[in-house]
Amino acid sequence: VTEQVRLENRYLDLRRHQMQQIFRLRSKMIMKMREFLANKHEFVDIETPTLFRRTPGGAKEFVVPSQYKGRFYSLPQSPQQFKQLLMVGGFDRYFQVARCYRDEGTKPDRQPEFTQLDIEMSFVDEAGIQRLIEDLLVHSWPQGLVPPRPPFPRLTYDQAMRLYGSDKPDTRFDMKISDVTNMFRHSSTEIISERLKTTDSHAAFIRFPYKDISKSAFSKMKKQAAEILSDTSTLVLYVKGDNQSDSSLSTDLYLSPDEVGVLAVGHNLAPFTVLGKLRLLIADHLASLGIEVRKKDAFNFLWVVDFPLFLPKDDGSAGLESAHHPFTDAKPEHRHLLYTNPEQVYGQHYDLVLNGSEVGGGSIRIHNAEVQRYVLENILKEDCNELEHLLTALGTGCPPHGGIALGLDRLFSIICGTPSIRDVIAFPKSSDGKDLMCHAPTPVSKDQLHQYHIQVTPDHS
């Protein structure tokens, strides 16, 4: 039965034993999470609105019409501003199983509406949030599965990118990336040495202790990685350890006859990112050949910390954008750089990674109104009028605070071993955001559009 047929007849699909097991497990885990937070740690469960206003930056939001001409609500990407306002309001420990909305279009394993466990605390630091989440996961872990063992390993963002080529590394298998820039800076291979003349260029290398990776299979994966990353400028070389091809590189890299290696040369972190994607594609390829690369039934949690606070804009235009969101505080030792070199600032942001997927993210927030205003106006070039309510609230006096949100759908999908998060959502949308069962979204009548002062322009394409 195809997934389309399953989604069209979801009420029948839910009768299957596997689906019954998934949703009963989900219910039990959420109940244990509530018990842990409310009963053991005196958190207050507070609901926040789903009709909100536009949030500057971040993901694209759904717009909701109102009967006030020319005025619209937005569905919140997360309860971020509300939970900070609750800290201002004196609720020092808040949580919510929250519905969130993002209009991100067609993405294979994303949903326009999803559920997260949202948490915020006053007078807390990064380590405090991380300990709480580790204990919560142990407390709520399903019976029959080996529970995770705190403390979870930690990597900085820079370490994760240089060792695994990803800020959400899959640590169920080793095969780390090596920086071999100095080794090849004066290489006799001209195509490599020429690309390493600039100071921002790097050479990265990864070895695979498997000779089953043919050059033709590698070429397909190399093309796939380039398409995913939109990167055609990084030089990527296949090196076989049999002294038959690229023999000088094979010798320089100390490859044995039973190994295959990949060398990437490019600017900044690009060669590491390319190898990080190839690392995953090659692991999948080896698995398709029956070679077990990833540890079976493993749940490898990892904290990734010390992210840059700002990054160059994705669209290539001048200026900076928030790496996480505009409310994240700088590391204390970097705060002075906000006013001189913001691109060098690292933030108090932390991600929780499980088996190569991000299942949670949070930060310590800016609690000073003037610092928040400076970041919005001077660094991010945002219109502060859209956040004046938050800035006014912070100005009344706000405790230092921080929090995290766990993506429950992705967490349960990994725990249950499903191929998609759609399998752990009772009534999900398709990969292009449509409800195949009740055929939403649907057109509405002209009378309804008139009531909301909306006119739909005809499609002449």
C-alpha positions as CSV (number, residue, x, y, z in Angstrom):
1,V,0.0,0.0,0.0
2,T,1.4,3.4,-1.0
3,E,1.8,6.2,1.5
4,Q,-0.7,8.2,-0.5
5,V,-3.4,5.5,0.0
6,R,-2.5,5.4,3.7
7,L,-2.9,9.2,4.1
8,E,-6.1,9.2,2.1
9,N,-7.6,6.6,4.4
10,R,-5.8,7.5,7.6
11,Y,-8.6,6.4,9.9
12,L,-8.2,2.9,8.5
13,D,-4.4,3.0,8.6
14,L,-4.5,3.8,12.3
15,R,-6.1,0.4,12.9
16,R,-2.9,-1.4,12.1
17,H,-1.1,-2.9,15.1
18,Q,2.1,-1.0,14.4
19,M,0.3,2.4,14.4
20,Q,-1.5,1.5,17.6
21,Q,1.8,0.7,19.2
22,I,3.4,4.0,18.1
23,F,0.6,6.3,19.4
24,R,0.3,4.4,22.7
25,L,4.1,4.8,23.2
26,R,3.9,8.5,22.2
27,S,1.1,9.0,24.8
28,K,3.0,7.3,27.6
29,M,6.2,9.2,26.9
30,I,4.4,12.6,26.9
31,M,2.6,11.7,30.1
32,K,5.9,10.8,31.7
33,M,7.4,14.1,30.5
34,R,4.5,16.1,32.0
35,E,4.9,14.1,35.3
36,F,8.6,14.8,35.4
37,L,8.3,18.5,34.8
38,A,5.1,19.3,36.8
39,N,5.4,16.9,39.7
40,K,9.1,16.4,40.2
41,H,10.4,19.9,39.3
42,E,7.4,22.2,39.9
43,F,7.1,23.5,36.3
44,V,3.8,25.2,35.4
45,D,2.0,24.1,32.2
46,I,0.7,27.2,30.5
47,E,-1.0,27.5,27.1
48,T,-0.1,30.3,24.8
49,P,-2.0,31.8,21.8
50,T,-1.9,30.4,18.3
51,L,-3.2,33.7,16.8
52,F,-0.2,36.0,17.0
53,R,1.6,38.6,14.9
54,R,4.5,38.5,12.4
55,T,7.9,37.6,13.9
56,P,10.9,39.3,12.3
57,G,13.4,36.8,10.8
58,G,13.2,33.0,11.0
59,A,11.0,30.7,9.0
60,K,8.1,31.8,6.8
61,E,4.8,32.1,8.8
62,F,1.2,31.3,7.9
63,V,-1.0,34.3,7.6
64,V,-4.5,34.3,9.0
65,P,-7.0,36.9,7.8
66,S,-9.2,38.9,10.2
67,Q,-12.3,41.0,9.8
68,Y,-10.2,44.1,10.3
69,K,-9.5,45.3,6.8
70,G,-5.9,44.9,5.8
71,R,-4.9,43.3,9.1
72,F,-3.7,39.7,9.6
73,Y,-2.7,37.4,12.4
74,S,0.3,35.0,12.0
75,L,0.5,31.5,13.4
76,P,3.5,31.3,15.7
77,Q,6.7,29.4,14.6
78,S,7.1,28.6,18.3
79,P,5.9,30.2,21.6
80,Q,9.4,31.9,21.9
81,Q,8.2,35.4,22.8
82,F,5.3,34.2,25.0
83,K,7.6,32.1,27.2
84,Q,10.0,35.0,27.6
85,L,7.1,37.2,28.6
86,L,6.1,34.5,31.2
87,M,9.6,34.9,32.7
88,V,8.9,38.6,33.0
89,G,5.6,37.7,34.5
90,G,7.2,35.8,37.4
91,F,6.6,32.2,36.2
92,D,10.1,30.9,36.7
93,R,9.5,27.4,35.4
94,Y,7.2,27.0,32.4
95,F,6.5,24.2,30.0
96,Q,4.0,23.4,27.3
97,V,3.3,20.7,24.7
98,A,3.0,23.3,22.0
99,R,1.7,23.3,18.4
100,C,3.9,25.2,16.0
101,Y,3.5,26.3,12.4
102,R,5.9,27.0,9.6
103,D,5.0,27.6,6.0
104,E,8.2,25.9,4.6
105,G,6.7,24.5,1.4
106,T,7.7,21.1,0.1
107,K,10.3,19.3,2.3
108,P,10.5,15.5,2.6
109,D,10.5,15.2,6.4
110,R,8.9,18.4,7.6
111,Q,5.3,19.2,8.5
112,P,3.6,22.6,8.3
113,E,2.3,22.0,11.8
114,F,4.2,20.1,14.4
115,T,4.5,19.5,18.2
116,Q,7.3,20.5,20.5
117,L,7.9,20.2,24.2
118,D,8.6,23.8,25.1
119,I,10.5,24.7,28.3
120,E,11.8,27.9,29.9
121,M,13.5,28.6,33.2
122,S,14.7,31.7,35.1
123,F,18.1,31.9,36.8
124,V,19.6,29.0,34.8
125,D,22.7,28.4,32.7
126,E,23.4,26.1,29.7
127,A,24.6,23.2,31.9
128,G,21.4,23.4,34.0
129,I,19.1,23.1,31.0
130,Q,21.2,20.3,29.6
131,R,21.1,18.3,32.9
132,L,17.3,18.8,33.1
133,I,16.7,17.4,29.5
134,E,19.0,14.5,30.1
135,D,17.2,13.5,33.2
136,L,13.8,14.0,31.5
137,L,14.7,11.7,28.7
138,V,15.9,9.0,31.1
139,H,12.7,9.3,33.1
140,S,10.4,9.1,30.1
141,W,12.3,6.6,28.0
142,P,10.2,3.6,26.8
143,Q,10.4,0.3,28.7
144,G,12.2,-2.3,26.7
145,L,14.7,0.0,25.2
146,V,18.1,0.7,26.8
147,P,17.8,4.2,28.3
148,P,20.4,6.9,27.4
149,R,23.2,7.5,29.9
150,P,23.9,11.0,31.0
151,P,25.9,13.1,30.7
152,F,25.6,13.2,26.9
153,P,28.8,13.9,25.0
154,R,29.5,17.5,23.9
155,L,31.1,19.0,20.8
156,T,31.5,22.6,19.9
157,Y,30.0,23.7,16.6
158,D,33.6,24.1,15.2
159,Q,34.6,20.6,16.3
160,A,31.4,19.1,14.9
161,M,31.9,20.8,11.5
162,R,35.6,19.8,11.2
163,L,35.2,16.2,12.5
164,Y,31.9,15.3,10.9
165,G,31.1,18.1,8.4
166,S,27.8,18.7,10.0
167,D,26.3,20.5,13.0
168,K,24.1,17.5,13.7
169,P,26.6,14.6,13.3
170,D,25.7,11.0,13.2
171,T,28.0,9.4,15.8
172,R,26.8,5.8,15.4
173,F,29.8,5.2,13.2
174,D,33.3,6.7,13.4
175,M,35.0,7.7,10.1
176,K,36.0,11.2,11.1
177,I,37.3,14.0,8.8
178,S,40.9,15.1,9.0
179,D,42.2,18.6,8.2
180,V,45.2,17.9,5.8
181,T,45.6,21.5,4.6
182,N,49.3,21.8,5.8
183,M,50.1,18.5,4.2
184,F,49.0,19.6,0.8
185,R,49.8,23.3,0.9
186,H,52.9,22.6,-1.3
187,S,51.7,19.5,-3.0
188,S,53.3,18.3,-6.2
189,T,49.7,17.8,-7.5
190,E,49.2,21.2,-9.1
191,I,45.4,21.2,-9.1
192,I,45.5,20.9,-5.3
193,S,48.3,23.3,-4.5
194,E,46.8,25.9,-6.8
195,R,43.6,25.9,-4.8
196,L,45.3,26.1,-1.5
197,K,47.1,29.4,-2.2
198,T,44.6,31.6,-0.4
199,T,44.5,31.6,3.5
200,D,40.8,30.8,3.6
201,S,41.3,27.5,1.6
202,H,41.4,24.1,3.2
203,A,42.0,20.5,2.3
204,A,40.0,17.8,4.2
205,F,40.2,14.1,4.0
206,I,38.2,11.1,5.1
207,R,39.1,7.4,4.9
208,F,36.7,4.5,4.6
209,P,38.0,1.0,5.7
210,Y,36.0,-0.6,3.0
211,K,37.2,-1.4,-0.6
212,D,33.6,-2.0,-1.7
213,I,33.1,1.6,-2.8
214,S,33.7,1.6,-6.6
215,K,34.6,4.8,-8.5
216,S,31.3,4.7,-10.4
217,A,29.3,4.5,-7.2
218,F,31.4,7.3,-5.7
219,S,30.8,9.5,-8.8
220,K,27.0,9.2,-8.4
221,M,27.2,10.1,-4.7
222,K,29.6,13.0,-5.4
223,K,27.0,14.4,-7.9
224,Q,24.2,13.9,-5.4
225,A,26.1,15.7,-2.6
226,A,26.9,18.6,-5.0
227,E,23.2,18.9,-5.8
228,I,22.1,18.8,-2.2
229,L,24.6,21.4,-1.1
230,S,24.5,23.5,-4.3
231,D,28.3,23.3,-4.3
232,T,30.2,22.9,-7.6
233,S,33.3,24.8,-6.6
234,T,34.9,22.3,-4.2
235,L,37.4,19.9,-5.7
236,V,36.5,16.3,-4.6
237,L,38.9,13.4,-5.4
238,Y,38.4,9.7,-5.1
239,V,41.6,7.9,-3.9
240,K,41.9,4.2,-3.9
241,G,44.5,2.5,-1.7
242,D,45.7,0.0,-4.3
243,N,48.5,2.1,-5.8
244,Q,46.8,1.8,-9.2
245,S,45.2,5.2,-9.4
246,D,46.3,8.5,-7.8
247,S,49.2,6.6,-6.5
248,S,51.0,9.7,-5.1
249,L,47.9,10.7,-3.2
250,S,47.4,7.2,-1.9
251,T,51.0,7.2,-0.6
252,D,50.7,10.7,0.9
253,L,47.5,9.7,2.8
254,Y,48.8,6.4,4.0
255,L,45.9,4.4,2.5
256,S,46.1,0.7,2.9
257,P,44.9,-1.6,0.0
258,D,41.7,-2.3,1.9
259,E,40.8,1.4,2.2
260,V,39.2,4.1,0.0
261,G,39.6,7.8,0.7
262,V,38.1,11.1,-0.4
263,L,40.0,14.4,-0.5
264,A,38.1,17.7,-0.7
265,V,39.7,21.1,-1.3
266,G,37.8,24.4,-1.1
267,H,37.1,27.6,0.8
268,N,36.3,27.9,4.5
269,L,34.2,25.0,5.8
270,A,33.0,23.9,2.3
271,P,35.4,20.9,2.0
272,F,34.3,19.6,5.4
273,T,30.6,20.1,4.6
274,V,31.0,18.2,1.3
275,L,32.8,15.3,3.1
276,G,30.1,15.3,5.8
277,K,27.4,14.8,3.2
278,L,29.5,12.1,1.4
279,R,30.1,10.4,4.7
280,L,26.4,9.8,5.2
281,L,25.7,8.9,1.5
282,I,28.6,6.3,1.6
283,A,27.3,4.9,4.9
284,D,23.9,4.4,3.2
285,H,25.5,2.9,0.2
286,L,27.5,0.4,2.3
287,A,24.3,-0.5,4.2
288,S,22.6,-1.2,0.9
289,L,25.4,-3.7,0.2
290,G,24.6,-5.5,3.5
291,I,27.6,-3.9,5.4
292,E,26.5,-2.7,8.8
293,V,28.2,0.7,9.3
294,R,25.9,2.3,11.9
295,K,25.5,0.6,15.2
296,K,22.1,-1.3,15.1
297,D,19.5,-0.1,17.6
298,A,21.8,2.6,18.9
299,F,20.5,5.9,20.3
300,N,23.5,8.3,20.3
301,F,22.6,11.6,21.9
302,L,25.0,14.5,21.6
303,W,25.0,18.2,22.6
304,V,26.4,20.6,20.0
305,V,27.4,24.0,21.7
306,D,29.2,27.3,21.1
307,F,27.5,28.2,17.8
308,P,28.3,31.5,16.1
309,L,25.7,34.0,17.1
310,F,25.4,35.5,13.6
311,L,26.0,34.2,10.1
312,P,26.2,35.9,6.7
313,K,22.8,36.1,5.1
314,D,21.7,32.9,3.2
315,D,20.7,34.8,0.1
316,G,24.2,36.2,-0.3
317,S,23.2,39.8,0.4
318,A,25.2,42.1,2.7
319,G,24.7,41.9,6.4
320,L,24.2,39.3,9.1
321,E,21.3,37.1,10.3
322,S,20.8,35.2,13.5
323,A,22.2,31.7,13.5
324,H,19.4,30.6,15.9
325,H,17.0,33.4,16.6
326,P,17.4,37.1,17.5
327,F,16.8,36.6,21.2
328,T,19.9,34.4,21.9
329,D,22.5,36.0,24.2
330,A,26.2,36.1,23.5
331,K,28.7,34.2,25.5
332,P,29.7,36.4,28.4
333,E,33.3,36.8,27.3
334,H,32.1,37.8,23.8
335,R,29.4,40.4,24.7
336,H,31.8,43.4,24.1
337,L,32.3,42.2,20.5
338,L,28.6,42.9,19.8
339,Y,29.5,46.6,19.4
340,T,32.7,46.1,17.4
341,N,32.9,42.7,15.6
342,P,29.5,40.9,15.8
343,E,30.6,38.3,13.2
344,Q,33.1,37.0,15.8
345,V,30.6,36.6,18.6
346,Y,29.6,33.1,19.8
347,G,26.2,32.5,21.4
348,Q,24.8,30.6,24.3
349,H,23.0,28.3,22.0
350,Y,22.9,24.5,22.2
351,D,21.3,21.8,20.0
352,L,20.4,18.2,21.1
353,V,21.3,15.7,18.3
354,L,20.2,12.1,18.1
355,N,21.5,9.7,15.5
356,G,22.3,12.6,13.1
357,S,19.1,14.5,13.5
358,E,18.5,17.6,15.5
359,V,15.7,16.8,18.1
360,G,16.0,19.9,20.3
361,G,17.4,23.4,20.3
362,G,17.6,26.2,22.9
363,S,19.6,29.0,24.3
364,I,20.1,31.5,27.1
365,R,18.2,34.6,26.1
366,I,18.9,38.3,26.1
367,H,17.1,39.7,29.1
368,N,18.3,43.3,28.8
369,A,16.0,45.5,26.8
370,E,18.8,47.8,25.5
371,V,21.0,45.0,24.4
372,Q,18.1,43.3,22.6
373,R,17.2,46.6,20.9
374,Y,20.8,47.1,19.8
375,V,21.0,43.6,18.3
376,L,17.7,44.0,16.4
377,E,18.4,47.6,15.1
378,N,22.1,47.7,14.6
379,I,23.2,44.2,13.7
380,L,20.1,42.5,12.2
381,K,18.6,45.7,10.8
382,E,15.1,44.7,11.9
383,D,12.2,47.0,12.5
384,C,11.9,47.2,16.3
385,N,8.2,48.3,16.1
386,E,7.3,44.7,15.5
387,L,8.8,43.7,18.8
388,E,8.1,46.8,20.9
389,H,5.8,44.7,23.2
390,L,8.7,42.4,24.1
391,L,11.2,45.3,24.5
392,T,8.8,47.2,26.8
393,A,8.3,44.0,28.9
394,L,12.1,43.4,29.2
395,G,12.5,47.0,30.3
396,T,10.2,46.5,33.3
397,G,12.8,44.1,34.8
398,C,13.4,40.5,33.6
399,P,15.4,37.7,35.3
400,P,18.1,36.0,33.3
401,H,16.5,33.0,31.6
402,G,16.9,30.3,29.1
403,G,15.1,27.3,27.6
404,I,14.8,24.7,25.0
405,A,12.3,23.0,22.7
406,L,12.3,19.3,21.9
407,G,10.8,18.3,18.5
408,L,8.6,15.5,19.7
409,D,7.6,14.2,16.2
410,R,11.2,13.7,15.2
411,L,12.2,12.3,18.6
412,F,9.4,9.7,18.5
413,S,10.1,8.9,14.8
414,I,13.7,7.9,15.7
415,I,12.7,6.0,18.8
416,C,10.1,4.1,16.9
417,G,12.4,3.5,13.9
418,T,9.9,4.9,11.3
419,P,11.0,6.1,7.9
420,S,9.2,9.5,8.3
421,I,7.8,11.7,11.0
422,R,4.4,11.3,9.2
423,D,4.2,7.8,10.8
424,V,4.2,9.3,14.4
425,I,1.6,12.0,13.7
426,A,-2.0,10.9,13.8
427,F,-3.3,13.0,10.9
428,P,-0.3,14.3,9.0
429,K,0.0,16.3,5.8
430,S,1.7,15.0,2.7
431,S,5.3,16.0,1.9
432,D,3.9,19.0,-0.1
433,G,1.8,20.1,2.9
434,K,-1.7,18.9,1.8
435,D,-4.2,16.9,3.8
436,L,-5.1,14.0,1.4
437,M,-7.9,12.7,3.6
438,C,-10.0,15.9,3.8
439,H,-8.5,17.7,0.8
440,A,-7.2,20.8,2.6
441,P,-6.3,23.5,1.7
442,T,-9.5,24.2,-0.2
443,P,-10.9,27.2,-2.1
444,V,-13.4,29.5,-0.3
445,S,-16.4,31.4,-1.6
446,K,-16.3,35.0,-2.9
447,D,-18.6,35.9,0.0
448,Q,-16.1,34.6,2.5
449,L,-13.2,36.4,0.8
450,H,-15.2,39.6,0.8
451,Q,-15.9,39.2,4.5
452,Y,-12.1,39.3,5.1
453,H,-11.4,42.0,2.5
454,I,-9.4,39.6,0.3
455,Q,-9.2,39.3,-3.4
456,V,-7.6,36.3,-5.1
457,T,-5.7,37.2,-8.3
458,P,-6.2,34.9,-11.3
459,D,-3.3,32.6,-12.3
460,H,-2.3,33.5,-15.9
461,S,0.8,31.3,-16.0
